[in-house]
Amino acid sequence: MSTLAVILRHELTSQWRDGRARAIVVIALLLLAVAAAVSVQQHAQMAEERHHAHEAEWQRWLDQPARNPHSAAHYGFYVFKPAPALGLLDPGLDPYLGISTWLEAHWMNDFIHRPAQDQGVLSRFPALNPAQLVQTVLPLLLIFLGFASLSGERAQGTLGQLLSLGVAPTRLALGKLLGTSFWLLLTLLPALLIAALGLALGPDGGEEVPLRFALWLVFHLLYLGGWAVLVLGVSARLQTPRGALTTLLTIWLLVCWILPRIATEVAAVVQPLPSTAEWRIDLQASLGESHSSERALRVRERVLAEYGVERTEDLPIDWRGISLQEEEEANYPIFDQHFGALFDGYRSQERLLQQAGFLIPALAVQSVSQALAGTDLTHHRAFVFAAEAHRRVIQELMNHNVTLYDREGTDYRADPELWATVPEFAYRPPGLLGVLAEVRWAMLALLLWAGVTATFAYLQVRSARP
Amino acid sequence: MPTATALTKTTAPVNRSTGGVVLRFECRHLLRDRAFLGLAGVLLLFTILALVAGVRWYHFQHHAGVATLADDRARQQDAERRGREILAGERSPPRGWWSNPADVRGYAYYLLQVHAIKPPEPLTALTVGLSDVLPYYQRVGPGPQGKFQTAYEAEHPRRLLIGRFDASFVVLFVLPLLLIAAGFNALAAEQETGRLPSLTLHGVSPQRLVLLRLLLRAGVLALLLVGTISVGLLVAGVPVSPGALAVWLALALAYLGLWTALVLAVVSVSGNAASASLWLAGIWLLLLVIVPGLVNLGANQLHPLPSRAEFILAQRQATDEADQRRAELLGRFLHDHPELSGVDTEDPVIFRFAANIAADEYVESEVRPVQQRFDERLLAQQRLIDRWQWTSPAIATQLAMTDLAGAGHSRHRAFLAQVDDYVADLRAFFYPRIARGEYRFDAYQDWPRWNWQPEPDGSTTKRWLACLALLLGLTAFGIAFAMRRLRHVRIV
């Protein structure tokens, strides 16, 4: 048996015999498994509810009786953001974003019904979902298991004995690292299996899901690997287990709990967003300008000249249809600009948070996790603008019908077949490459985290003295 | 070698002068303890940061409310000016009633912009609670309220997910950590340096030494916290009531007291500093992360909220039904509102608008049970959390602080109830005019205005008193346990 295998076997045996370590592993394993099971169940229910609501709303649109197309445009329909498959691992920002928006004439509506709004005060404590546990609790497991790995040997005087027997410090450290990694993977395994089962049995989330799941796992292992080698390095560097434990707990508390909150506050100060009240006042002011009667008159003159008549009543088409569409089109750039500016503000803050990930890897892994799970702002933005694009298609079709067939003074009602000319709303989430590009800083931060901690650990282990 | 018990028994009786010497020694030791001074510095820095963030949030909400009201007033004045000009014949009325401020339909349904504002409580500067998730203003009008549900603040959702760096966070999450760092080796330091036996022989009992050491450190942290918060709020000009601030600080100090007792208890049972810090970090994780997470998970599983998608579908379904039953609904509406007798439903225009009112009321009556189911489940969750709050002092303290700061569901429910009443007042003013076909409108100053009624004083007393009692009771228990254990501590 090689030296490495002997060290590994000894490590596993001694950690298993240590009741404290065993208890920690079992508690973490159960917590993760329960969180994963609850998450799978809640996610499946949410996905089903939203899918059902989407179908019901679409059918409601198709089943409308004969009515004026502009009335139909006002009637509109709600679209529901589908629950992304990997949301069961990381619900991410979804609880803080609305689930649905109403596609109606004239107005790009907000997304309404944030799930967080229906939650109690306890929702402000860290949530027990698989991503949160992996990102914040498993590092503590690694600390508990590994803080004494080398400093303990040193304190007991066994480090000197081992080195004098010719065991290379790096080999000894590798054995310890493999031992800790074994417990870590054992803790993760049930939760991952439950999640994989949930993904396999749940609704089809698209062809990218397996790759996204694999990448999610890879980046989390990179993050946890960084923690594992950091623990080893600190344990090699400090003389006593107490010193190693205190140092590691301080780092854990700062990185996982305190600094992320400070970073979001700083990001809000550096890249401030307007209040919704100010934003809405600005939007309404811009829309008011676009509705000016001068503009309406200009359009009217142009249309009359185009058809060579002097009164709208003499037009071979319905003036109101043109006017409605002109108004819609005048509003498009205003909505694009205001909603776009809001999302750009979010994006600037997000970039800052990702860059803060170079110091706070918990922020970096959170960014990557949400992006891969499809529960970040990039996905939400894509859905918001896809819904808006669809709203515009509806308006164009309805206004075109008004223009062709409606006449002032008549009670025109379009045949219900018109409703079916509107394509069903089908949302395709952004592709993986685009998503990864959005979190490039966070991915880089995680690679750097793993690289720096590994180098630190290697240097400390190599120069470890009894 | 004498046993621990034997040594304890031979310890000289502690007298007051020995206590005074130890206190002076500890004070001098504290001033030279760079690690502790660093921790105190960290608390000072974090408290200031939290205050800055909290005060910014309070002012942000306050100014957003002021800006909204100012915009409302400007639009109301503009509508009134244009309306009066139309009525005086100085301006020709617009083509559509919907943009005519001299037509009650246009004014009530489209041109009347009014927001119901829930003003922030000054204590939100310390406890943001749910105030960044729950809307604090809402557009209202006499028409259907469904379209007015979107008053969310434009926060980066990640800030909402991670949570605010407010004074509550510093107290609940950070303060225990600083205390742990300051006290986890309160006994072990003396044991490991071998000074404990000699101190004991000089009449200093381990109980007194450890208690004094921890109380001194906790006292300094408490003074820093109370001083910084009080001075900070004063400087920032937050109009907080002294009574409310005193209660908030009392909760914070009681929570600190509990953690002091916990550290004492763990120190008394742990063999060494590493073991104590391991246990304390585990307890911190358990009380601050795992137990609140599990209680929340349990509340959601036992009382799951109905789907909001279902709410939307119910609303749409009711709208469709109302469209198909307009005449019937109008008949029922007029029957229920005898004050509207004489409405000429033969007139197609009057019929249309009166039927709209009847249809809106029908939709709301159909959706109300779905909303009630939400409210009931949310209340059931809240009751369950209330019952289980004792499992973690952090839950109890956060609940009490959030209620005290008016940043939870309780004040929000009061706000929504007032909004409902206000909408009813607006309808009582506008609907009879619309239903009777009296469309000419000049009563710009007469429609009811929003007037927020604060919750009565003392509405949160029960909760914070219960929380204080819980914290103080647990503290007393923890200290008693620790003192008992320390009596049998190993001296050598």
Interface residues (C-beta under 8 A of the other chain):
Chain A: R20 I24 L31 V34 A35 V38 Q42 M46 E49 R50 H52 A53 A56 E57 R60 Y78 F80 G92 L93 P95 Y96 L97 G98 I99 S100 N109 D110 I112 H113 R114 P115 A116 Q117 D118 Q119 G120 V121 L122 S123 R124 F125 P126 A127 L128 T136 V137 L140 F144 F147 A148 T240 P241 R242 L245 T246 L249 T250 L253 W257 I258 P260 R261 I262 T264 E265 A267 A268 V269 L273 P274 S275 T276 A277 E278 W279 I281 L342 G345 Y346 Q349 E350 L353 Q366 L377
Chain B: F46 L49 A53 R56 F60 H63 A64 G65 A67 T68 D71 G129 L130 V133 L134 P135 Y137 Q149 T150 A151 Y152 E153 A154 E155 H156 P157 R158 R159 L160 L161 I162 G163 R164 F165 F169 F173 V174 L177 A181 F184 N185 N272 A273 A274 S277 L278 A281 G282 L285 L288 V289 I290 P292 G293 L294 V295 N296 L297 A299 N300 Q301 L305 S307 R308 A309 E310 F311 I312 L313 R316 D320 F374 L378 Q381 Q382 I385 A394 I395 Q398 L399 T402 G408 H409
